[in-house]
Amino acid sequence: MAKGSRYENAPAFTGQDGQAPIFPGARARAIGPAAGVLEYTVKDGDRLDLLALYFYNDTRKWWRILDANPDIVFGADLTLAENVGETILIPRAVEPGARR
């Protein structure tokens, strides 16, 4: 996987009986509990990328919010329309010892 990526240590898909894997790429990476979080109530029009811009000043860090809310937020859809009124967790911008 890409060096320095959050998927750097994720295991690759492997094929059976010496065959090439059906899906080239990485398996899901382990996600630990989010540390240093804020609770945020989703409002109409909220999107993961816009919340990342607001909280982290970087639209590309939407995945941090997704990681903190795996049971609530569907990652293939940046909108939060189905979550209006629900409380989600917003993790700290950079956790101690983590790469940016």
Backbone as a chain_set.jsonl record, in Angstrom:
{"seq": "MAKGSRYENAPAFTGQDGQAPIFPGARARAIGPAAGVLEYTVKDGDRLDLLALYFYNDTRKWWRILDANPDIVFGADLTLAENVGETILIPRAVEPGARR", "coords": {"N": [[0.838, -1.175, 0.0], [0.289, 2.373, -0.238], [3.0, 4.204, 0.905], [3.011, 5.844, 3.991], [0.314, 6.261, 3.893], [-2.986, 5.961, 5.371], [-3.702, 3.411, 4.986], [-1.412, 1.948, 4.882], [-0.539, -0.239, 6.473], [-2.546, -2.049, 6.126], [-3.812, -5.287, 5.321], [-3.336, -6.875, 2.141], [-5.665, -8.02, -0.382], [-5.881, -11.476, -1.04], [-5.453, -14.203, -3.325], [-7.029, -17.413, -3.932], [-5.588, -20.652, -3.7], [-3.153, -19.993, -5.004], [-3.959, -18.312, -7.026], [-4.54, -15.136, -8.673], [-5.734, -12.331, -6.765], [-9.273, -11.683, -6.563], [-10.095, -9.111, -6.228], [-8.054, -6.455, -6.554], [-6.168, -4.719, -4.173], [-6.497, -3.249, -0.874], [-7.52, -4.778, 2.201], [-10.063, -3.891, 4.584], [-8.961, -1.515, 6.956], [-7.931, -1.679, 10.383], [-9.853, 0.025, 12.75], [-9.554, 1.968, 15.481], [-10.985, 3.133, 18.63], [-12.282, 6.464, 18.562], [-10.489, 9.24, 19.747], [-10.646, 12.043, 21.953], [-13.134, 13.571, 21.288], [-15.834, 15.553, 19.899], [-19.311, 16.086, 20.315], [-21.749, 16.321, 17.831], [-24.678, 17.634, 16.439], [-26.382, 16.668, 13.649], [-27.329, 18.736, 10.973], [-29.755, 19.883, 8.545], [-28.543, 19.767, 5.268], [-25.904, 19.332, 5.939], [-22.741, 17.886, 5.155], [-20.208, 15.369, 4.94], [-17.717, 16.231, 3.897], [-17.949, 19.014, 4.111], [-18.239, 19.347, 6.864], [-15.729, 18.438, 7.612], [-14.175, 20.448, 6.501], [-14.999, 22.59, 8.104], [-14.316, 21.727, 10.764], [-11.663, 20.795, 10.513], [-10.408, 22.324, 8.649], [-9.956, 21.278, 6.136], [-11.189, 19.66, 3.471], [-10.615, 17.089, 2.664], [-10.347, 15.444, 4.846], [-12.637, 14.14, 5.639], [-12.955, 11.457, 6.1], [-12.068, 10.981, 8.691], [-14.208, 11.663, 10.302], [-16.045, 9.799, 9.387], [-14.73, 7.425, 10.194], [-15.026, 7.672, 12.96], [-17.691, 7.244, 13.292], [-18.802, 4.658, 12.438], [-21.15, 3.106, 12.584], [-23.205, 4.778, 12.052], [-22.881, 6.553, 9.856], [-22.844, 6.352, 6.316], [-20.284, 5.68, 4.205], [-20.082, 5.892, 1.376], [-21.622, 7.929, 0.603], [-21.413, 11.262, 0.82], [-23.247, 13.015, 1.864], [-25.362, 13.821, 4.656], [-28.043, 13.506, 4.904], [-29.857, 11.532, 5.775], [-29.294, 11.454, 8.429], [-30.059, 13.675, 9.834], [-30.649, 15.464, 12.759], [-29.579, 13.517, 14.376], [-26.918, 12.653, 16.656], [-23.51, 12.86, 16.041], [-20.044, 11.871, 16.229], [-17.207, 13.935, 16.338], [-13.951, 13.591, 15.779], [-10.812, 14.55, 17.345], [-8.656, 16.82, 15.601], [-5.964, 16.05, 15.036], [-4.595, 13.199, 16.28], [-2.536, 12.389, 19.095], [0.71, 11.508, 18.142], [-0.081, 10.614, 15.67], [0.022, 10.485, 12.061], [-0.328, 13.188, 9.795]], "CA": [[0.0, 0.0, 0.0], [1.037, 3.616, -0.346], [3.763, 4.547, 2.099], [2.499, 7.027, 4.676], [-1.138, 6.262, 3.801], [-3.641, 5.322, 6.511], [-3.844, 2.006, 4.608], [-0.072, 1.398, 4.727], [-0.398, -1.53, 7.145], [-3.721, -2.892, 5.891], [-3.449, -6.454, 4.518], [-3.838, -6.911, 0.766], [-6.489, -9.169, -0.73], [-5.094, -12.582, -1.577], [-6.222, -15.16, -4.101], [-7.075, -18.777, -3.414], [-4.822, -21.662, -4.436], [-2.123, -19.381, -5.843], [-4.556, -17.471, -8.062], [-4.545, -13.698, -8.416], [-6.937, -11.943, -6.016], [-10.408, -11.207, -7.357], [-10.137, -7.653, -6.076], [-6.741, -5.932, -6.156], [-6.271, -3.609, -3.227], [-6.309, -3.542, 0.547], [-8.675, -5.085, 3.035], [-10.384, -2.803, 5.507], [-7.974, -1.327, 8.013], [-8.485, -1.674, 11.735], [-10.175, 1.374, 13.232], [-9.697, 1.994, 16.93], [-11.936, 4.143, 19.103], [-11.893, 7.863, 18.359], [-10.081, 9.912, 20.986], [-10.822, 13.491, 21.959], [-14.225, 13.847, 20.362], [-16.939, 16.477, 20.158], [-20.598, 15.599, 19.827], [-22.309, 17.281, 16.892], [-26.001, 17.267, 15.95], [-26.446, 16.859, 12.2], [-28.344, 19.672, 10.496], [-30.094, 19.763, 7.134], [-27.518, 20.318, 4.383], [-24.557, 18.915, 6.349], [-22.034, 16.863, 4.385], [-18.952, 15.01, 5.597], [-16.614, 17.084, 3.441], [-18.127, 20.366, 4.654], [-17.911, 19.284, 8.29], [-14.263, 18.346, 7.688], [-13.665, 21.798, 6.246], [-15.285, 23.404, 9.281], [-13.589, 21.292, 11.957], [-10.244, 20.51, 10.26], [-9.922, 23.228, 7.611], [-9.487, 20.417, 5.051], [-12.301, 18.823, 3.024], [-10.154, 15.717, 2.424], [-10.303, 14.683, 6.106], [-13.978, 13.657, 5.965], [-12.835, 10.057, 6.528], [-11.886, 10.946, 10.144], [-15.56, 11.676, 10.865], [-16.589, 8.498, 9.032], [-14.111, 6.431, 11.078], [-15.553, 7.825, 14.323], [-19.127, 6.949, 13.284], [-19.029, 3.589, 11.455], [-22.495, 2.544, 12.665], [-24.197, 5.806, 11.749], [-22.664, 7.225, 8.58], [-22.518, 5.52, 5.168], [-19.156, 6.357, 3.59], [-20.181, 6.118, -0.06], [-22.466, 9.099, 0.41], [-20.898, 12.329, 1.671], [-24.329, 13.764, 2.497], [-25.845, 13.285, 5.927], [-29.485, 13.774, 4.889], [-30.582, 10.532, 6.558], [-28.851, 11.538, 9.816], [-30.465, 14.959, 10.412], [-31.16, 15.353, 14.119], [-28.78, 12.551, 15.132], [-25.641, 13.13, 17.172], [-22.351, 12.122, 15.567], [-18.804, 12.238, 16.895], [-16.181, 14.609, 15.543], [-12.698, 13.352, 16.5], [-9.771, 15.572, 17.376], [-8.049, 17.005, 14.284], [-4.778, 15.185, 14.938], [-4.399, 12.466, 17.513], [-1.118, 12.353, 19.464], [1.533, 10.496, 17.505], [-0.608, 10.226, 14.361], [0.487, 11.24, 10.892], [-1.363, 14.064, 9.226]], "C": [[0.891, 1.249, 0.0], [1.715, 3.966, 0.976], [3.237, 5.854, 2.692], [0.977, 7.137, 4.639], [-1.731, 5.636, 5.058], [-3.904, 3.847, 6.228], [-2.501, 1.299, 4.485], [0.066, -0.003, 5.331], [-1.603, -2.447, 6.975], [-3.318, -4.08, 5.016], [-4.069, -6.387, 3.124], [-4.779, -8.102, 0.594], [-5.58, -10.24, -1.315], [-6.012, -13.529, -2.328], [-6.203, -16.526, -3.446], [-6.252, -19.691, -4.313], [-3.83, -21.048, -5.415], [-2.654, -18.508, -6.96], [-4.437, -15.994, -7.673], [-5.806, -13.349, -7.632], [-8.029, -11.437, -6.946], [-10.445, -9.694, -7.35], [-8.763, -7.161, -5.667], [-6.916, -4.744, -5.204], [-6.094, -4.083, -1.806], [-7.624, -3.921, 1.198], [-8.93, -3.886, 3.947], [-9.321, -2.716, 6.591], [-8.671, -1.323, 9.36], [-8.707, -0.231, 12.177], [-10.404, 1.287, 14.727], [-10.715, 3.04, 17.347], [-11.395, 5.555, 18.883], [-11.566, 8.495, 19.704], [-10.303, 11.417, 20.857], [-11.913, 13.929, 21.001], [-15.166, 14.936, 20.855], [-18.205, 15.777, 19.698], [-21.203, 16.709, 18.975], [-23.668, 16.767, 16.43], [-26.102, 17.651, 14.479], [-27.624, 17.748, 11.838], [-28.611, 19.418, 9.019], [-29.012, 20.445, 6.296], [-26.099, 19.949, 4.778], [-24.036, 17.828, 5.413], [-20.718, 16.59, 5.09], [-17.814, 15.925, 5.179], [-16.729, 18.503, 3.988], [-17.861, 20.409, 6.151], [-16.4, 19.19, 8.481], [-13.63, 19.702, 7.428], [-13.85, 22.669, 7.481], [-14.402, 23.018, 10.47], [-12.086, 21.13, 11.743], [-9.603, 21.445, 9.248], [-9.364, 22.445, 6.416], [-10.621, 19.471, 4.653], [-11.904, 17.364, 2.852], [-10.123, 14.864, 3.696], [-11.684, 14.212, 6.566], [-13.941, 12.234, 6.513], [-12.624, 9.945, 8.039], [-13.257, 10.896, 10.837], [-16.233, 10.325, 10.582], [-16.044, 7.41, 9.952], [-14.7, 6.478, 12.481], [-17.024, 7.413, 14.43], [-19.471, 5.798, 12.336], [-20.436, 3.003, 11.483], [-23.575, 3.527, 12.223], [-24.094, 6.294, 10.317], [-22.26, 6.22, 7.506], [-21.474, 6.248, 4.333], [-19.257, 6.63, 2.11], [-20.994, 7.367, -0.382], [-21.986, 10.19, 1.362], [-22.008, 13.123, 2.357], [-24.755, 13.061, 3.783], [-27.359, 13.46, 6.047], [-30.269, 12.794, 5.756], [-30.256, 10.606, 8.056], [-29.248, 12.849, 10.491], [-31.112, 14.717, 11.771], [-30.4, 14.368, 14.983], [-27.482, 13.203, 15.6], [-24.536, 12.237, 16.634], [-21.124, 12.62, 16.327], [-17.85, 12.884, 15.899], [-14.871, 14.425, 16.304], [-11.747, 14.534, 16.412], [-9.102, 15.632, 15.999], [-6.833, 16.098, 14.081], [-4.589, 14.511, 16.286], [-2.912, 12.41, 17.828], [-0.406, 11.2, 18.783], [1.045, 10.072, 16.127], [0.014, 11.06, 13.271], [-0.653, 12.11, 10.413], [-1.817, 13.59, 7.895]], "O": [[2.1, 1.163, 0.215], [1.074, 4.014, 2.026], [3.044, 6.84, 1.98], [0.408, 8.016, 5.286], [-1.057, 4.864, 5.74], [-4.289, 3.106, 7.132], [-2.452, 0.158, 4.027], [0.727, -0.862, 4.747], [-1.677, -3.501, 7.607], [-2.56, -3.905, 4.063], [-5.188, -5.901, 2.953], [-4.695, -9.077, 1.341], [-4.614, -9.928, -2.012], [-7.197, -13.647, -2.014], [-5.441, -16.762, -2.508], [-6.224, -19.522, -5.532], [-3.685, -21.533, -6.537], [-1.874, -18.007, -7.769], [-4.258, -15.655, -6.503], [-6.839, -13.995, -7.808], [-7.749, -10.839, -7.985], [-10.787, -9.068, -8.354], [-8.333, -7.418, -4.542], [-7.747, -3.868, -5.447], [-5.601, -5.184, -1.561], [-8.693, -3.455, 0.805], [-8.098, -2.985, 4.056], [-8.842, -3.738, 7.083], [-9.855, -1.003, 9.46], [-7.841, 0.624, 11.992], [-11.329, 0.618, 15.189], [-11.249, 3.757, 16.502], [-10.194, 5.797, 19.005], [-12.289, 8.302, 20.682], [-10.162, 11.984, 19.773], [-11.633, 14.593, 20.002], [-15.277, 15.201, 22.052], [-18.163, 14.959, 18.779], [-21.174, 17.882, 19.347], [-23.799, 15.598, 16.069], [-25.929, 18.814, 14.115], [-28.746, 17.561, 12.311], [-27.792, 18.813, 8.327], [-28.615, 21.573, 6.588], [-25.167, 20.225, 4.022], [-24.786, 16.971, 4.946], [-20.17, 17.467, 5.758], [-17.024, 16.352, 6.021], [-15.716, 19.13, 4.297], [-17.319, 21.392, 6.658], [-15.851, 19.792, 9.404], [-12.647, 20.062, 8.076], [-12.941, 23.409, 7.858], [-13.809, 23.886, 11.111], [-11.309, 21.306, 12.682], [-8.397, 21.375, 9.01], [-8.419, 22.888, 5.763], [-10.974, 18.575, 5.419], [-12.766, 16.486, 2.89], [-9.89, 13.658, 3.61], [-11.88, 13.919, 7.745], [-14.802, 11.851, 7.305], [-12.964, 8.916, 8.623], [-13.441, 10.184, 11.825], [-16.912, 9.776, 11.45], [-16.8, 6.568, 10.437], [-14.856, 5.44, 13.123], [-17.543, 7.251, 15.534], [-20.36, 5.954, 11.5], [-20.876, 2.447, 10.477], [-24.731, 3.143, 12.043], [-25.108, 6.436, 9.635], [-21.435, 5.34, 7.752], [-21.75, 7.326, 3.807], [-18.576, 7.528, 1.614], [-21.035, 7.802, -1.533], [-22.134, 10.061, 2.577], [-21.745, 13.831, 3.329], [-24.532, 11.864, 3.961], [-27.893, 13.552, 7.152], [-31.242, 13.181, 6.402], [-30.869, 9.903, 8.86], [-28.815, 13.113, 11.613], [-32.001, 13.878, 11.913], [-30.555, 14.376, 16.205], [-27.012, 14.178, 15.012], [-24.603, 11.013, 16.75], [-21.167, 13.66, 16.984], [-17.711, 12.43, 14.763], [-14.684, 15.03, 17.36], [-11.858, 15.392, 15.536], [-8.994, 14.615, 15.313], [-6.711, 15.45, 13.041], [-4.442, 15.179, 17.31], [-2.097, 12.385, 16.906], [-0.858, 10.056, 18.837], [1.69, 9.251, 15.475], [0.471, 12.18, 13.5], [-1.821, 11.781, 10.616], [-2.683, 14.212, 7.28]]}, "num_chains": 1, "name": "protein.A"}
